[in-house]
Structure formats: structure tokens, C-alpha cells
Amino acid sequence: MHLKETKNDKAIIIEIEGRLDTTNFGQLEKKIFQAIEAGNIHFVVDCSEMDYVSSSGLRIFLMALKKTNTLDGAFLLCGLQESIREIFEISGFTSIFGIYPGQQEALDSLA
């Protein structure tokens, strides 16, 4: 897995490339929670290059969503490939996450 982080005036954008699984979920968890501790509460996670997510990865997404929600922030996802979207649908996550086609749509949804 490779993570790319950029920041603009609305959010931190994290692009995930490759597999998010039990061997590497800690990298993403550390990146997100360090950013939250630094005062960032709006995130857009671009999953367009993520080709697999395990239950460990889903757990990190859920933890980040809960934490940003308590801070009146946002944890948005975009660019879900069809196979990843199916996993989110099966797990019921499509009803609790803001999911957008691309980064710009996700950023535009932030006030």
C-alpha cells in the first residue's frame, strides 16, 4: 500500500494505492489520527487506486468517521472501485459514509 497525503483549504486528502489489509492498516491509522491530533477534522479519502480492503481497513475507516463526527468534522470517501463498493454495501457502510465519485465532488460537499 502507498499513501499520498495533500492538504488544501477544505480538507486533508489521502490517496490510497494498493491493498489496505492487516499487514499495513496501521500506517493509515497513524496518518489519520496524527492529523486529527494536529487539529484537522475534514478528510477526503480517495480509494480510486485501492484494489482491496480487509476488515481491518474497514475498522480504521469506521473509527475515523466516528472521531471526526464527534468533532463536527467529515470523513468522506471517493472513487470506490466496484469491488470495494460491494464490500461497503454488504457491510452496511454505504449508508453511514459520505461516498462521492471523485475528490472534487467530495470537497464541494464540505461547507
Number of C-alpha atoms within 10 A of each C-alpha: 17 14 13 11 13 10 13 8 6 15 21 20 20 21 21 20 17 15 18 23 16 12 12 14 21 15 13 19 17 12 13 22 18 12 15 18 9 9 10 19 24 23 26 28 24 25 23 20 16 19 17 17 19 15 14 16 21 18 13 18 22 16 15 21 22 15 17 19 14 11 14 10 18 23 23 24 25 21 20 21 15 11 12 18 15 14 17 18 12 10 12 11 17 15 10 10 16 16 21 18 15 17 20 11 12 22 21 9 11 14 5
